Amino acid sequence: MNSNRQLCVGLSLAVTWLTGNGWRRGDSKVEDIYSSEFYVDIARRAEAAKLDFLFRPDAMWLSRQAVVESPAFSSVDPTLLMASIAAHTQRIGLVSTASTTFMPPYVVARQFQSLNQLSRGRAGWNVVTSLAGNLNFGLSEMPPSAQRYAQALEFTDVVRKLWRSYPAEALRIDREAGVYADFDKVVPIDHQGEHFNVQGPLNVPEWDGPRIPLFQAGASDSGRDFAARTADAIFAATPDIAAGVELRSDLRRRAVAHGRSADDIRLMPGVSLYLGNTREEARELYRATQEGLDPERKFARASELLGINLRELSPDTRVTPEMLPPPGKVFSQTHANLLRRLIEREQPLLRDLMTRPEVVGSAYWQVIGTVEDAVREIRERFEAGALDGIIAIPGGSPGCMDLTLSQLMPRLTEEGLLRSEYSSTTLAGHLGIR
């Protein structure tokens, strides 16, 4: 491994530290999560820690039952949020999310080029095909995964064409001659495809600098192939080192097969952090966050992913691959694959299975311990080739967020894993995209 490599590091703004019972704490500030000031404060602290970017996932639907118990997916529009943060920061990247299943490509192209202009080159697009929300957009059911990704491939192609349709060099701004832009350089894209017909050109000029980086979240077979073709960075669930090594190797291999360099694609798994000043404190934070949550929801989710009724089994039953039916249509194929992989590898007791990240934590890698525990695990995975960076997902309390920014990030810098100063003013520059 190149000893000069450093981590790419992002911070999730999905208020994960307020999930479970976290929002019920007296210091949670849950009343402020729809205000820009709440996020601007976090953004400024993340920028002071020299993080590459802020990352805001999104969902286009709301579970009425889930929102009874926590903020869940109740959130402000991610791109408007990032625009408000842009006015109060100078260097940190701003990665927002937009769905290729529900949104028109012209609108998405305009939103992200606008954010890129307002932030002076710091915008990033997290491309998602969405797992739900179809009834909010006139679709009776969600399209199959392969169809969603085929549409996403055309969608991203259209967006990129639109970004290029009004290039920065088209702006002449010749006051004396009365010419604002060069007519011949502002061109329609006249795209006619299987899913979209878009004339163009875009009505926002391209930022005069590096292009907008693309992120992607999803690790099904279709998702991997889409990422290998188009994405610069992948936000993924890798609950253990082996999962990270396999996914990163596969993405790099596929990127080469599509005519790209293996280094063009960066695996950045989410790491769910429950940090304390001692391990006992961290374990108590995790326990308090999860205590009293409805176990039936966990059983229902795991049963749906596996295709069997786990409630019919004794807690001491060992769950084996032979018990599982062939894979079927599920809410998230990525998480179903990770859960099946765990069972094939370990054949755990049911009581142990129900405590694993694949069931309780969206399959994200979990660190429940001290800052030094987190540093050790991050270094171990980095040196094993299981990641190119991380997206930090603090959990449990605002105190965990504070430890992440004020202690974990400086320790990564001391270890040579994270920069001590910014060397670029753009997101592409932070990620090493040329």
C-alpha positions as CSV (number, residue, x, y, z in Angstrom):
1,M,0.0,0.0,0.0
2,N,1.2,3.5,-0.8
3,S,2.4,5.0,2.5
4,N,1.4,8.5,1.3
5,R,-2.3,7.6,1.0
6,Q,-4.7,9.3,3.3
7,L,-8.3,8.8,4.1
8,C,-11.1,10.7,2.5
9,V,-13.4,11.6,5.4
10,G,-17.0,12.7,5.4
11,L,-19.6,13.3,8.1
12,S,-23.2,12.3,7.8
13,L,-25.7,15.0,8.6
14,A,-28.6,12.5,9.0
15,V,-28.9,13.3,12.8
16,T,-28.1,9.6,13.5
17,W,-27.1,10.6,17.0
18,L,-30.8,11.3,17.6
19,T,-32.1,7.9,16.5
20,G,-33.3,5.2,18.9
21,N,-33.6,7.0,22.3
22,G,-31.0,9.6,21.4
23,W,-33.6,12.3,20.7
24,R,-35.1,11.9,24.2
25,R,-31.9,13.1,26.0
26,G,-32.2,16.6,27.5
27,D,-29.2,17.8,25.5
28,S,-30.3,16.4,22.1
29,K,-31.5,19.8,20.7
30,V,-34.1,17.8,18.7
31,E,-36.3,20.9,18.5
32,D,-33.7,22.5,16.3
33,I,-33.3,19.9,13.5
34,Y,-35.3,21.8,11.0
35,S,-33.2,25.0,11.4
36,S,-30.1,25.9,9.4
37,E,-28.3,27.1,12.6
38,F,-28.3,23.6,13.9
39,Y,-26.4,22.2,10.9
40,V,-24.2,25.3,10.3
41,D,-22.7,24.8,13.8
42,I,-21.9,21.2,13.0
43,A,-20.5,22.2,9.5
44,R,-18.2,24.8,11.0
45,R,-16.8,22.3,13.5
46,A,-16.4,19.7,10.7
47,E,-14.5,22.2,8.6
48,A,-12.3,23.1,11.5
49,A,-11.4,19.4,11.7
50,K,-10.5,19.5,8.0
51,L,-13.0,16.9,6.9
52,D,-13.5,16.5,3.1
53,F,-17.2,16.8,3.0
54,L,-20.6,16.8,4.7
55,F,-23.0,14.1,3.5
56,R,-26.7,14.3,3.6
57,P,-28.7,11.2,2.6
58,D,-32.4,11.6,1.9
59,A,-35.7,9.7,1.5
60,M,-38.8,10.7,-0.4
61,W,-41.3,9.2,2.0
62,L,-42.2,9.1,5.6
63,S,-43.2,6.1,7.8
64,R,-46.0,7.3,10.1
65,Q,-45.2,4.6,12.6
66,A,-41.5,5.3,12.7
67,V,-41.9,9.1,13.2
68,V,-44.0,8.4,16.3
69,E,-40.8,7.0,17.9
70,S,-38.0,9.2,16.5
71,P,-37.4,11.9,13.8
72,A,-36.7,9.1,11.3
73,F,-36.8,10.4,7.7
74,S,-38.5,13.6,8.7
75,S,-36.0,16.2,7.4
76,V,-35.6,19.3,5.4
77,D,-34.7,19.2,1.7
78,P,-31.0,18.2,1.5
79,T,-29.9,20.5,-1.3
80,L,-31.6,23.5,0.2
81,L,-29.8,22.6,3.5
82,M,-26.5,22.4,1.8
83,A,-27.0,25.8,0.1
84,S,-27.7,27.4,3.5
85,I,-24.4,25.8,4.8
86,A,-22.5,27.0,1.8
87,A,-22.9,30.6,2.9
88,H,-21.2,29.9,6.3
89,T,-18.3,27.7,5.2
90,Q,-15.4,28.1,2.8
91,R,-13.7,24.7,2.2
92,I,-15.7,21.7,3.2
93,G,-17.5,19.8,0.4
94,L,-21.3,19.6,0.4
95,V,-22.7,16.2,-0.9
96,S,-26.5,16.2,-1.3
97,T,-28.8,13.4,-2.5
98,A,-31.2,13.2,-5.4
99,S,-33.2,10.3,-6.8
100,T,-33.0,9.2,-10.4
101,T,-36.3,7.3,-10.1
102,F,-38.5,10.2,-9.0
103,M,-36.8,13.5,-10.1
104,P,-36.5,15.0,-13.6
105,P,-32.9,15.2,-14.8
106,Y,-33.2,18.8,-15.8
107,V,-34.2,19.8,-12.3
108,V,-31.4,17.8,-10.7
109,A,-28.8,19.2,-13.1
110,R,-29.9,22.7,-12.3
111,Q,-30.0,22.2,-8.5
112,F,-26.5,20.8,-8.3
113,Q,-25.0,23.2,-10.7
114,S,-26.6,26.0,-8.7
115,L,-25.2,24.5,-5.5
116,N,-21.8,24.3,-7.1
117,Q,-21.9,27.9,-8.1
118,L,-23.1,29.1,-4.7
119,S,-20.4,27.1,-2.9
120,R,-17.7,27.9,-5.5
121,G,-17.0,24.3,-6.5
122,R,-17.9,22.3,-3.4
123,A,-21.0,20.4,-4.5
124,G,-21.3,16.7,-4.8
125,W,-24.2,14.5,-5.9
126,N,-25.2,11.3,-4.1
127,V,-27.0,9.4,-6.8
128,V,-29.7,7.1,-5.5
129,T,-32.4,5.0,-7.2
130,S,-34.6,5.0,-4.0
131,L,-36.0,2.1,-2.1
132,A,-39.5,3.5,-1.5
133,G,-41.7,6.6,-2.1
134,N,-43.3,5.5,-5.4
135,L,-46.8,6.4,-4.2
136,N,-45.7,10.0,-3.8
137,F,-44.8,10.2,-7.5
138,G,-47.6,8.5,-9.3
139,L,-46.1,5.0,-9.5
140,S,-48.2,2.1,-8.3
141,E,-45.1,0.1,-7.3
142,M,-41.3,0.5,-7.2
143,P,-39.6,-0.5,-10.5
144,P,-37.3,-3.5,-10.2
145,S,-33.7,-2.9,-9.2
146,A,-32.3,-3.6,-12.7
147,Q,-34.8,-1.2,-14.3
148,R,-34.0,1.6,-11.8
149,Y,-30.3,1.3,-12.4
150,A,-30.8,1.3,-16.2
151,Q,-32.8,4.5,-15.8
152,A,-30.2,5.9,-13.5
153,L,-27.4,5.3,-16.0
154,E,-29.3,7.3,-18.7
155,F,-30.3,9.9,-16.0
156,T,-26.7,10.6,-15.0
157,D,-25.7,10.8,-18.7
158,V,-28.3,13.4,-19.3
159,V,-27.3,15.4,-16.2
160,R,-23.7,15.5,-17.3
161,K,-24.6,16.6,-20.8
162,L,-26.7,19.4,-19.3
163,W,-23.8,20.5,-17.1
164,R,-21.6,20.7,-20.2
165,S,-24.3,22.4,-22.4
166,Y,-23.6,25.8,-20.9
167,P,-19.8,25.7,-20.3
168,A,-17.9,28.3,-18.2
169,E,-16.0,29.5,-21.3
170,A,-19.3,30.4,-23.0
171,L,-19.5,33.5,-20.6
172,R,-17.9,36.4,-22.4
173,I,-19.4,39.3,-20.3
174,D,-18.2,41.8,-22.9
175,R,-19.9,45.0,-21.7
176,E,-18.6,47.2,-24.5
177,A,-19.8,44.8,-27.3
178,G,-23.0,44.0,-25.4
179,V,-22.3,40.2,-25.5
180,Y,-23.0,38.3,-22.3
181,A,-22.4,34.7,-23.6
182,D,-21.2,33.1,-26.8
183,F,-24.2,31.8,-28.7
184,D,-22.2,29.0,-30.4
185,K,-21.0,27.6,-27.1
186,V,-24.4,27.3,-25.4
187,V,-25.8,24.3,-27.1
188,P,-28.9,22.1,-26.7
189,I,-28.3,18.4,-25.9
190,D,-31.3,17.1,-27.8
191,H,-31.3,13.9,-25.8
192,Q,-33.9,11.3,-26.9
193,G,-33.6,8.0,-25.0
194,E,-35.5,5.1,-23.5
195,H,-36.5,7.0,-20.4
196,F,-35.9,10.7,-21.0
197,N,-36.3,13.3,-23.7
198,V,-34.5,16.5,-22.8
199,Q,-33.7,19.4,-25.1
200,G,-31.5,21.7,-23.0
201,P,-29.3,23.7,-22.7
202,L,-29.2,24.1,-18.9
203,N,-30.0,27.7,-17.7
204,V,-27.1,27.7,-15.1
205,P,-23.6,28.0,-16.4
206,E,-21.0,25.4,-15.5
207,W,-18.7,26.3,-12.5
208,D,-15.3,27.4,-13.8
209,G,-13.3,24.6,-12.1
210,P,-13.3,20.9,-11.5
211,R,-16.4,18.9,-12.3
212,I,-19.0,17.9,-9.7
213,P,-18.1,14.5,-8.1
214,L,-20.7,11.7,-8.1
215,F,-21.4,9.5,-5.0
216,Q,-23.5,6.4,-5.1
217,A,-25.1,4.3,-2.3
218,G,-26.0,0.7,-3.0
219,A,-24.1,-2.5,-3.4
220,S,-26.4,-4.9,-5.2
221,D,-25.0,-6.4,-8.4
222,S,-26.8,-3.7,-10.4
223,G,-25.6,-1.0,-8.0
224,R,-22.0,-2.1,-8.2
225,D,-22.0,-2.1,-11.9
226,F,-23.6,1.4,-12.0
227,A,-21.1,2.7,-9.5
228,A,-18.2,1.2,-11.5
229,R,-19.4,3.0,-14.6
230,T,-20.2,6.4,-13.1
231,A,-19.3,7.1,-9.5
232,D,-16.3,8.7,-7.9
233,A,-17.1,7.5,-4.4
234,I,-19.3,4.7,-2.9
235,F,-21.2,5.0,0.4
236,A,-21.7,1.4,1.5
237,A,-22.5,-0.9,4.4
238,T,-19.5,-3.1,5.2
239,P,-20.1,-4.7,8.6
240,D,-16.7,-6.4,8.7
241,I,-13.2,-6.2,7.0
242,A,-13.9,-9.1,4.6
243,A,-17.0,-7.4,3.3
244,G,-15.0,-4.2,2.7
245,V,-12.1,-6.0,1.0
246,E,-14.5,-7.9,-1.3
247,L,-16.6,-4.9,-2.3
248,R,-13.6,-2.6,-2.9
249,S,-11.8,-5.3,-5.0
250,D,-14.9,-5.9,-7.0
251,L,-15.6,-2.2,-7.6
252,R,-12.1,-1.6,-8.8
253,R,-12.2,-4.7,-11.1
254,R,-15.4,-3.5,-12.6
255,A,-14.2,0.0,-13.1
256,V,-11.2,-1.3,-15.1
257,A,-13.6,-3.4,-17.2
258,H,-15.5,-0.3,-18.0
259,G,-12.4,1.5,-19.2
260,R,-11.6,3.5,-16.0
261,S,-8.7,3.3,-13.7
262,A,-9.1,1.3,-10.5
263,D,-8.2,4.4,-8.5
264,D,-11.0,6.4,-10.1
265,I,-13.4,4.8,-7.6
266,R,-13.3,5.2,-3.8
267,L,-15.0,3.0,-1.3
268,M,-16.2,5.0,1.7
269,P,-18.2,2.8,4.1
270,G,-20.4,4.3,6.8
271,V,-19.0,3.8,10.3
272,S,-21.5,3.9,13.1
273,L,-19.7,5.5,16.1
274,Y,-20.8,5.1,19.7
275,L,-17.9,6.7,21.4
276,G,-17.2,7.3,25.1
277,N,-14.2,8.3,27.3
278,T,-14.1,4.7,28.4
279,R,-15.4,1.5,26.8
280,E,-17.9,1.1,29.6
281,E,-19.3,4.6,28.9
282,A,-19.6,3.7,25.2
283,R,-21.4,0.5,25.9
284,E,-23.8,2.3,28.2
285,L,-24.4,4.9,25.5
286,Y,-25.3,2.1,23.0
287,R,-27.4,0.3,25.5
288,A,-29.3,3.4,26.5
289,T,-29.9,4.3,22.8
290,Q,-31.3,0.9,22.0
291,E,-33.2,0.1,25.3
292,G,-36.9,-0.3,25.0
293,L,-37.0,-0.2,21.2
294,D,-39.6,-2.5,19.7
295,P,-38.0,-5.9,19.1
296,E,-40.9,-6.9,16.8
297,R,-39.7,-4.4,14.2
298,K,-36.2,-6.0,14.2
299,F,-37.7,-9.5,13.8
300,A,-40.0,-8.2,11.0
301,R,-37.2,-6.6,9.1
302,A,-34.8,-9.5,9.4
303,S,-37.6,-12.0,8.5
304,E,-38.5,-9.9,5.4
305,L,-34.9,-9.8,4.3
306,L,-34.4,-13.6,4.7
307,G,-37.8,-14.8,3.6
308,I,-38.4,-16.8,6.8
309,N,-40.4,-16.1,10.0
310,L,-37.7,-15.8,12.6
311,R,-40.3,-15.5,15.4
312,E,-41.1,-19.2,15.0
313,L,-37.5,-20.1,16.1
314,S,-36.1,-20.5,19.5
315,P,-33.5,-17.9,20.5
316,D,-31.0,-20.8,20.8
317,T,-31.6,-22.0,17.3
318,R,-28.6,-21.8,15.0
319,V,-29.7,-20.1,11.8
320,T,-28.1,-21.9,8.8
321,P,-28.1,-21.4,5.0
322,E,-30.1,-24.5,4.6
323,M,-33.0,-22.8,6.4
324,L,-33.2,-20.0,3.9
325,P,-35.4,-20.0,0.7
326,P,-34.0,-18.7,-2.6
327,P,-33.6,-14.9,-2.6
328,G,-36.7,-13.1,-3.5
329,K,-37.9,-9.5,-4.0
330,V,-37.0,-7.5,-0.9
331,F,-37.0,-3.9,0.3
332,S,-33.2,-3.7,0.1
333,Q,-31.2,-6.3,-1.9
334,T,-27.9,-5.0,-0.5
335,H,-28.9,-5.6,3.1
336,A,-30.5,-8.9,2.3
337,N,-27.2,-10.1,0.7
338,L,-25.2,-8.9,3.7
339,L,-27.4,-10.7,6.1
340,R,-27.3,-13.9,4.1
341,R,-23.6,-13.6,3.8
342,L,-23.3,-13.4,7.7
343,I,-25.4,-16.6,8.1
344,E,-23.4,-18.5,5.5
345,R,-20.2,-17.5,7.2
346,E,-21.0,-17.9,10.9
347,Q,-24.4,-19.8,11.3
348,P,-25.1,-17.7,14.4
349,L,-27.6,-18.4,17.1
350,L,-30.8,-16.4,16.6
351,R,-30.2,-14.4,19.8
352,D,-26.8,-13.4,18.5
353,L,-28.0,-12.7,15.0
354,M,-30.6,-10.1,16.3
355,T,-27.8,-8.0,17.9
356,R,-25.6,-7.8,14.7
357,P,-25.2,-4.6,12.6
358,E,-26.8,-6.4,9.7
359,V,-30.0,-6.4,11.6
360,V,-29.9,-3.5,14.0
361,G,-27.7,-0.9,12.3
362,S,-28.5,-0.9,8.5
363,A,-25.4,-3.2,8.3
364,Y,-23.0,-0.4,8.9
365,W,-19.7,-1.2,10.6
366,Q,-20.0,-0.3,14.3
367,V,-17.4,0.9,16.7
368,I,-18.6,0.9,20.3
369,G,-15.7,2.1,22.4
370,T,-13.1,4.8,22.9
371,V,-11.6,7.2,20.3
372,E,-8.5,5.0,20.4
373,D,-10.6,1.9,19.6
374,A,-12.0,3.8,16.6
375,V,-8.5,4.9,15.4
376,R,-7.2,1.3,15.6
377,E,-10.2,-0.1,13.7
378,I,-10.0,2.5,11.0
379,R,-6.3,2.0,10.5
380,E,-6.7,-1.8,10.4
381,R,-9.3,-1.6,7.7
382,F,-7.4,1.0,5.7
383,E,-4.2,-1.1,5.7
384,A,-6.2,-4.2,4.8
385,G,-7.5,-2.6,1.7
386,A,-11.1,-2.5,2.9
387,L,-11.7,1.2,2.4
388,D,-10.4,4.4,0.8
389,G,-12.2,6.6,3.4
390,I,-15.1,6.7,5.8
391,I,-18.3,8.5,6.3
392,A,-18.7,9.0,10.0
393,I,-22.1,8.3,11.5
394,P,-22.1,9.4,15.2
395,G,-24.8,7.7,17.3
396,G,-26.4,8.0,20.7
397,S,-25.8,11.6,21.8
398,P,-24.4,15.0,20.9
399,G,-21.4,14.0,23.1
400,C,-20.6,11.3,20.6
401,M,-20.6,13.9,17.8
402,D,-18.3,16.1,19.9
403,L,-15.8,13.3,20.4
404,T,-15.9,12.5,16.7
405,L,-15.0,16.0,15.7
406,S,-12.8,17.2,18.6
407,Q,-10.9,14.0,19.4
408,L,-11.2,11.3,16.7
409,M,-10.4,13.5,13.7
410,P,-7.3,15.1,15.4
411,R,-6.1,11.6,16.3
412,L,-6.5,10.5,12.7
413,T,-4.4,13.5,11.7
414,E,-1.7,12.6,14.2
415,E,-1.6,9.1,12.8
416,G,-1.1,10.5,9.3
417,L,-4.4,9.2,8.1
418,L,-6.1,12.7,7.7
419,R,-4.7,16.0,6.4
420,S,-3.8,18.7,8.9
421,E,-4.7,21.5,6.4
422,Y,-6.8,21.8,3.3
423,S,-4.8,21.9,0.0
424,S,-7.8,22.6,-2.2
425,T,-10.9,24.8,-2.2
426,T,-13.1,22.3,-4.1
427,L,-14.6,18.9,-3.4
428,A,-13.0,17.4,-6.4
429,G,-9.7,18.6,-5.1
430,H,-10.2,17.1,-1.7
431,L,-11.0,13.8,-3.3
432,G,-8.0,13.9,-5.6
433,I,-10.1,14.0,-8.8
434,R,-8.3,15.5,-11.7
